[in-house]
């Protein structure tokens, strides 16, 4: 297996300014532009439909907005690295281990909400279970975090259901 190169992205400034910690995470994997794709994490196969089949291209430029919530819930921090085996669009086979625990070793929820706009839950700002997404797209693997952070103000003026931010942040990327 190829070793991952530490190509980390810095968290948003608000992540360090208002540190919210997590003890477990949700997980999902997505494959695009591959001839075959296998992602195993926490002894679970996430990409069974693509093990022996092409995954196809994303369905538009904002495809990641449709990821929603990760479907594998409550993974304790942190199992063994994700084992990824795939054949890129050009027919080259790849293998990698992606250490989710190392990427998110600080156990900080990545967010962009100022403390002044965070809604308090119980004893303070929310610190729930974030979603971690692993994306295989042709020769690139990306790791993202997404967490709904309730806010005191509407994020879409006039929309009473928009009291929260659910931003997706790229945390790690590597092209093979």
DRENBA-288641 format. One record per residue: x, y, z of N, C-alpha, C in turn; residue number from 1. Coordinates in Angstrom, 2 decimals, m for minus. Example, Ala and Ser with C-alpha at 12.3 -4.5 7.8 and 13.67 -1.06 7.14 Angstrom:
# residues 2
      n_c1      n_c2      n_c3     ca_c1     ca_c2     ca_c3      c_c1      c_c2      c_c3     n
     13.19     m5.69      7.80     12.30     m4.50      7.80     13.20     m3.30      7.80     1
     12.85     m2.25      7.08     13.67     m1.06      7.14     12.90      0.03      7.87     2
***
This chain:
# residues 176
      n_c1      n_c2      n_c3     ca_c1     ca_c2     ca_c3      c_c1      c_c2      c_c3     n
      0.83     m1.17      0.00      0.00      0.00      0.00      0.88      1.24      0.00     1
      0.43      2.26     m0.66      1.22      3.48     m0.70      1.02      4.24      0.61     2
      2.04      4.91      1.06      1.94      5.70      2.28      1.27      7.01      1.97     3
      0.47      7.49      2.91     m0.17      8.77      2.68      0.83      9.88      2.94     4
      0.78     10.88      2.11      1.60     12.06      2.29      0.77     13.06      3.07     5
      1.36     13.67      4.05      0.63     14.59      4.91      0.32     15.87      4.16     6
     m0.83     15.91      3.51     m1.26     17.08      2.76     m2.48     17.67      3.46     7
     m2.26     18.10      4.68     m3.34     18.61      5.51     m3.74     20.04      5.12     8
     m4.96     20.32      5.40     m5.50     21.65      5.21     m5.78     22.19      6.61     9
     m5.50     23.44      6.84     m5.74     24.03      8.16     m7.24     24.19      8.39    10
     m7.69     23.96      9.62     m9.12     24.16      9.92     m9.47     25.64      9.85    11
    m10.76     25.93      9.69    m11.18     27.33      9.70    m10.81     28.00     11.03    12
    m10.63     29.29     11.00    m10.20     30.04     12.20    m11.16     29.83     13.37    13
    m12.47     29.74     13.10    m13.45     29.57     14.17    m13.30     28.23     14.89    14
    m12.74     27.23     14.21    m12.54     25.93     14.84    m11.62     26.04     16.03    15
    m10.55     26.80     15.90     m9.62     27.00     17.01    m10.11     28.06     17.99    16
    m10.84     29.07     17.49    m11.34     30.14     18.35    m12.43     29.63     19.29    17
    m13.27     28.71     18.79    m14.34     28.12     19.60    m14.22     26.61     19.46    18
    m13.33     25.99     20.25    m13.09     24.56     20.10    m14.25     23.70     20.61    19
    m14.81     22.92     19.72    m15.85     21.94     20.06    m15.25     20.57     19.81    20
    m15.29     19.71     20.79    m14.65     18.40     20.68    m15.69     17.31     20.41    21
    m15.22     16.22     19.82    m16.09     15.07     19.57    m15.41     13.80     20.03    22
    m16.21     12.83     20.47    m15.71     11.55     20.96    m16.06     10.41     20.00    23
    m16.94     10.68     19.06    m17.34      9.70     18.05    m17.67     10.48     16.79    24
    m17.75      9.77     15.68    m18.07     10.42     14.41    m18.91      9.48     13.55    25
    m19.61     10.06     12.59    m20.33      9.29     11.59    m19.44      9.23     10.35    26
    m19.66      8.23      9.49    m18.76      8.05      8.35    m19.52      7.61      7.11    27
    m19.05      8.10      5.97    m19.55      7.64      4.67    m18.42      7.79      3.66    28
    m18.49      6.98      2.62    m17.49      7.05      1.54    m18.23      7.20      0.21    29
    m17.61      7.94     m0.71    m18.18      8.17     m2.03    m17.08      7.96     m3.08    30
    m17.44      7.32     m4.18    m16.49      7.08     m5.27    m17.01      7.73     m6.55    31
    m16.09      8.37     m7.28    m16.41      9.02     m8.55    m15.26      8.79     m9.52    32
    m15.59      8.67    m10.78    m14.58      8.55    m11.85    m13.61      7.40    m11.62    33
    m14.12      6.28    m11.14    m13.28      5.10    m10.93    m13.85      3.93    m11.74    34
    m12.98      3.00    m12.09    m13.43      1.77    m12.75    m13.87      0.75    m11.72    35
    m13.30      0.82    m10.53    m13.71      0.03     m9.37    m13.25      0.77     m8.14    36
    m13.90      0.49     m6.99    m13.57      1.25     m5.79    m14.01      0.47     m4.56    37
    m13.11      0.35     m3.59    m13.41     m0.31     m2.33    m12.86      0.53     m1.18    38
    m13.74      0.86     m0.24    m13.34      1.59      0.96    m13.82      0.78      2.16    39
    m12.87      0.30      2.98    m13.19     m0.44      4.19    m12.70      0.39      5.38    40
    m13.62      0.67      6.30    m13.30      1.44      7.51    m14.08      0.83      8.66    41
    m13.42      0.64      9.78    m14.03      0.04     10.95    m14.65     m1.32     10.60    42
    m13.92     m2.08      9.78    m14.34     m3.42      9.34    m15.66     m3.41      8.56    43
    m15.97     m2.32      7.92    m17.22     m2.20      7.15    m16.89     m1.77      5.73    44
    m17.47     m2.45      4.76    m17.30     m2.12      3.34    m18.33     m1.05      2.96    45
    m17.86      0.13      2.57    m18.74      1.26      2.29    m19.10      1.43      0.82    46
    m18.40      0.78     m0.06    m18.59      1.05     m1.49    m18.88     m0.22     m2.26    47
    m19.64     m1.11     m1.68    m19.94     m2.40     m2.30    m20.43     m2.29     m3.75    48
    m21.29     m1.34     m4.11    m21.75     m1.27     m5.52    m20.62     m1.02     m6.53    49
    m19.50     m0.48     m6.05    m18.42     m0.11     m6.96    m17.20     m1.02     m6.89    50
    m17.29     m2.09     m6.11    m16.14     m3.00     m5.99    m15.70     m3.53     m7.35    51
    m16.65     m3.84     m8.20    m16.34     m4.39     m9.53    m17.02     m3.61    m10.65    52
    m17.48     m2.40    m10.36    m18.21     m1.61    m11.34    m17.73     m0.17    m11.36    53
    m17.83      0.49    m12.51    m17.48      1.91    m12.57    m18.39      2.75    m11.68    54
    m17.83      3.79    m11.12    m18.61      4.64    m10.22    m19.27      5.82    m10.95    55
    m18.77      6.19    m12.11    m19.33      7.32    m12.83    m18.84      8.65    m12.30    56
    m19.16      9.68    m13.02    m18.74     11.05    m12.67    m19.74     11.66    m11.69    57
    m19.33     12.70    m10.95    m20.29     13.42    m10.12    m21.40     13.99    m10.99    58
    m22.58     14.20    m10.40    m23.73     14.66    m11.18    m23.84     16.17    m11.30    59
    m22.79     16.89    m10.99    m22.79     18.34    m11.16    m21.69     18.97    m10.33    60
    m21.47     20.27    m10.50    m20.36     20.92     m9.80    m20.56     21.02     m8.29    61
    m21.81     20.97     m7.82    m22.07     21.08     m6.38    m22.51     19.74     m5.78    62
    m22.01     18.65     m6.34    m22.43     17.30     m5.93    m22.25     17.03     m4.45    63
    m21.25     17.61     m3.82    m20.99     17.33     m2.41    m22.08     17.90     m1.50    64
    m22.80     18.90     m1.97    m23.89     19.47     m1.18    m25.00     18.45     m0.94    65
    m25.08     17.44     m1.78    m26.13     16.43     m1.66    m25.73     15.24     m0.80    66
    m24.57     15.27     m0.18    m24.14     14.15      0.64    m24.99     13.99      1.89    67
    m25.55     15.04      2.41    m26.40     14.91      3.59    m25.63     14.48      4.81    68
    m26.15     13.46      5.50    m25.54     12.94      6.71    m24.90     11.59      6.42    69
    m23.77     11.34      7.02    m23.11     10.05      6.86    m24.01      8.96      7.45    70
    m24.03      7.80      6.81    m24.97      6.75      7.19    m24.44      5.76      8.22    71
    m23.15      5.71      8.45    m22.56      4.80      9.43    m22.34      5.61     10.69    72
    m23.16      5.36     11.71    m23.27      6.27     12.84    m22.48      5.83     14.07    73
    m22.00      6.82     14.82    m21.41      6.59     16.12    m20.13      5.79     16.17    74
    m19.22      6.04     15.24    m17.93      5.35     15.24    m17.08      5.96     16.35    75
    m16.62      5.14     17.29    m15.75      5.64     18.35    m14.43      6.11     17.75    76
    m13.89      7.19     18.28    m12.60      7.70     17.80    m11.50      6.78     18.30    77
    m10.69      6.24     17.52    m10.65      6.07     16.07    m10.27      4.63     15.77    78
    m10.96      3.98     14.83    m10.54      2.64     14.43     m9.30      2.70     13.53    79
     m8.89      1.55     13.05     m7.73      1.47     12.13     m7.97      2.34     10.90    80
     m6.90      2.70     10.20     m7.06      3.51      8.98     m8.00      2.85      7.96    81
     m8.63      3.69      7.16     m9.47      3.20      6.06     m8.55      2.57      5.02    82
     m8.94      1.41      4.52     m8.20      0.74      3.46     m8.93      1.01      2.15    83
     m8.24      1.65      1.24     m8.84      2.06     m0.03     m8.11      1.35     m1.17    84
     m8.88      0.68     m2.00     m8.36      0.04     m3.21     m9.26      0.47     m4.34    85
     m8.64      1.00     m5.41     m9.45      1.48     m6.52     m8.65      1.47     m7.80    86
     m9.39      1.50     m8.89     m8.80      1.66    m10.22     m9.29      2.99    m10.75    87
     m8.35      3.88    m10.99     m8.71      5.22    m11.46     m9.28      5.16    m12.88    88
     m9.80      6.26    m13.32    m10.45      6.36    m14.63     m9.53      5.87    m15.76    89
     m8.21      6.09    m15.61     m7.26      5.71    m16.67     m6.84      4.24    m16.61    90
     m7.40      3.45    m15.68     m7.11      2.03    m15.62     m5.97      1.63    m14.69    91
     m5.40      2.58    m13.96     m4.29      2.28    m13.05     m4.86      1.88    m11.68    92
     m4.37      0.76    m11.14     m4.80      0.29     m9.83     m4.03      1.00     m8.72    93
     m4.73      1.32     m7.64     m4.14      2.04     m6.51     m4.58      1.37     m5.20    94
     m3.74      1.52     m4.18     m4.06      1.11     m2.82     m3.52      2.16     m1.88    95
     m4.29      2.46     m0.83     m3.84      3.43      0.16     m4.50      3.15      1.49    96
     m3.83      3.57      2.55     m4.42      3.58      3.88     m4.58      5.04      4.25    97
     m5.79      5.41      4.64     m6.07      6.79      5.03     m6.39      6.77      6.52    98
     m5.53      7.40      7.30     m5.66      7.37      8.75     m6.55      8.53      9.22    99
     m7.84      8.25      9.34     m8.82      9.25      9.76     m8.45      9.78     11.16   100
     m7.99      8.89     12.02     m7.59      9.29     13.37     m6.45     10.28     13.38   101
     m5.52     10.12     12.46     m4.41     11.07     12.38     m4.87     12.40     11.78   102
     m5.74     12.34     10.79     m6.24     13.56     10.16     m6.99     14.42     11.19   103
     m7.79     13.78     12.03     m8.61     14.50     13.01     m8.14     14.23     14.44   104
     m6.83     14.08     14.64     m6.30     13.71     15.95     m6.60     14.73     17.05   105
     m6.84     15.97     16.69     m7.19     16.98     17.70     m8.60     16.78     18.24   106
     m9.41     15.97     17.56    m10.81     15.73     17.91    m11.61     17.03     17.99   107
    m11.25     17.99     17.14    m11.99     19.25     17.04    m12.99     19.16     15.90   108
    m14.19     19.66     16.14    m15.20     19.75     15.09    m14.85     20.97     14.24   109
    m14.68     20.74     12.93    m14.40     21.84     12.02    m15.70     22.60     11.78   110
    m15.66     23.91     12.01    m16.85     24.74     11.83    m16.41     26.17     11.55   111
    m17.35     26.98     11.12    m17.07     28.38     10.82    m18.03     29.32     11.52   112
    m18.54     28.93     12.68    m19.55     29.73     13.39    m18.90     30.48     14.55   113
    m19.01     31.81     14.57    m18.48     32.58     15.70    m19.24     32.25     16.99   114
    m18.56     32.28     18.12    m19.20     31.95     19.41    m20.43     32.82     19.65   115
    m20.37     34.09     19.27    m21.49     35.01     19.50    m22.75     34.56     18.78   116
    m22.63     33.75     17.72    m23.81     33.30     16.98    m24.18     31.84     17.28   117
    m23.42     31.18     18.15    m23.75     29.79     18.49    m24.90     29.73     19.48   118
    m25.87     28.89     19.16    m26.97     28.64     20.09    m26.46     27.71     21.19   119
    m26.85     28.00     22.42    m26.44     27.15     23.53    m27.39     25.96     23.66   120
    m26.82     24.80     23.92    m27.58     23.59     24.18    m27.12     23.09     25.54   121
    m28.03     22.94     26.45    m27.71     22.49     27.80    m26.74     23.46     28.46   122
    m25.46     23.14     28.52    m24.50     23.97     29.25    m23.62     24.83     28.36   123
    m23.85     24.85     27.08    m23.00     25.66     26.20    m23.20     25.28     24.76   124
    m22.27     25.68     23.90    m22.40     25.37     22.47    m22.46     23.86     22.23   125
    m23.15     23.50     21.18    m23.32     22.09     20.83    m21.97     21.45     20.50   126
    m21.79     20.22     20.89    m20.61     19.44     20.52    m21.10     18.02     20.28   127
    m21.72     17.81     19.15    m22.31     16.52     18.83    m21.38     15.63     18.05   128
    m21.96     14.84     17.18    m21.22     13.86     16.40    m21.10     14.37     14.96   129
    m19.88     14.70     14.52    m19.70     15.21     13.16    m19.72     14.09     12.13   130
    m19.93     14.47     10.89    m19.87     13.55      9.77    m18.50     13.64      9.12   131
    m17.89     12.49      8.89    m16.62     12.43      8.17    m16.90     11.71      6.86   132
    m16.50     12.33      5.76    m16.70     11.76      4.43    m15.34     11.50      3.79   133
    m15.20     10.33      3.19    m14.01     10.00      2.41    m14.45      9.90      0.96   134
    m13.83     10.69      0.12    m14.17     10.73     m1.31    m12.99     10.21     m2.13   135
    m13.26      9.25     m3.00    m12.29      8.79     m3.98    m12.78      9.32     m5.32   136
    m11.97     10.15     m5.96    m12.37     10.76     m7.24    m11.19     10.65     m8.20   137
    m11.26      9.67     m9.09    m10.20      9.36    m10.04     m8.92      9.02     m9.28   138
     m7.93      9.87     m9.27     m6.65      9.60     m8.59     m6.52     10.32     m7.25   139
     m7.58     10.99     m6.81     m7.51     11.80     m5.60     m8.42     11.25     m4.51   140
     m7.89     11.23     m3.29     m8.70     10.91     m2.12     m8.78     12.18     m1.27   141
    m10.01     12.51     m0.85    m10.26     13.67      0.00    m10.97     13.23      1.27   142
    m10.64     13.86      2.38    m11.36     13.65      3.64    m11.99     14.98      4.05   143
    m13.27     14.91      4.39    m14.05     16.10      4.74    m14.69     15.92      6.12   144
    m15.04     17.04      6.74    m15.86     17.03      7.95    m17.02     17.98      7.75   145
    m18.16     17.57      8.32    m19.38     18.37      8.24    m20.14     18.19      9.56   146
    m20.59     19.30     10.13    m21.31     19.24     11.40    m22.34     20.35     11.45   147
    m23.56     20.01     11.80    m24.59     21.03     11.97    m24.35     21.75     13.29   148
    m24.10     23.04     13.21    m23.89     23.87     14.39    m25.07     24.84     14.48   149
    m25.94     24.68     15.49    m27.08     25.57     15.65    m26.64     27.02     15.89   150
    m27.38     27.95     15.31    m27.05     29.37     15.43    m28.21     30.14     16.04   151
    m27.90     31.32     16.55    m28.91     32.20     17.13    m29.66     32.98     16.05   152
    m29.06     33.09     14.87    m29.66     33.88     13.80    m29.97     33.00     12.59   153
    m30.92     33.44     11.82    m31.25     32.75     10.56    m30.06     32.87      9.62   154
    m29.69     31.79      8.99    m28.60     31.82      8.02    m29.10     32.22      6.64   155
    m30.39     32.01      6.40    m31.05     32.48      5.19    m32.15     33.43      5.67   156
    m31.96     34.75      5.50    m32.93     35.71      6.01    m34.36     35.37      5.55   157
    m35.27     35.34      6.53    m36.67     35.03      6.24    m37.01     33.55      6.31   158
    m36.00     32.68      6.46    m36.25     31.23      6.53    m36.13     30.80      7.99   159
    m37.29     30.57      8.62    m37.30     30.22     10.04    m36.69     28.84     10.34   160
    m36.38     28.08      9.31    m35.76     26.76      9.48    m34.25     26.78      9.23   161
    m33.66     27.97      9.18    m32.24     28.07      8.84    m31.38     28.51     10.01   162
    m31.76     28.13     11.21    m30.97     28.46     12.40    m29.88     27.42     12.61   163
    m28.94     27.38     11.70    m27.82     26.45     11.82    m26.95     26.50     10.58   164
    m25.70     26.13     10.76    m24.76     26.02      9.64    m24.29     24.57      9.57   165
    m24.25     24.06      8.37    m23.85     22.67      8.14    m22.80     22.66      7.04   166
    m21.72     23.38      7.28    m20.68     23.57      6.26    m19.82     22.31      6.11   167
    m19.38     22.07      4.88    m18.49     20.96      4.56    m17.08     21.52      4.41   168
    m16.12     20.93      5.15    m14.74     21.41      5.12    m13.81     20.30      4.65   169
    m12.99     20.61      3.66    m11.95     19.70      3.21    m10.82     19.74      4.23   170
    m10.46     18.56      4.78     m9.42     18.48      5.82     m8.14     17.85      5.33   171
     m8.22     17.01      4.31     m7.03     16.29      3.82     m7.28     15.90      2.38   172
     m6.23     15.94      1.58     m6.34     15.55      0.17     m5.00     15.00     m0.29   173
     m5.08     13.98     m1.15     m3.87     13.43     m1.74     m4.19     12.89     m3.12   174
     m3.37     13.24     m4.10     m3.52     12.72     m5.46     m2.42     11.68     m5.68   175
     m2.82     10.52     m6.18     m1.90      9.40     m6.37     m1.49      9.28     m7.83   176
***
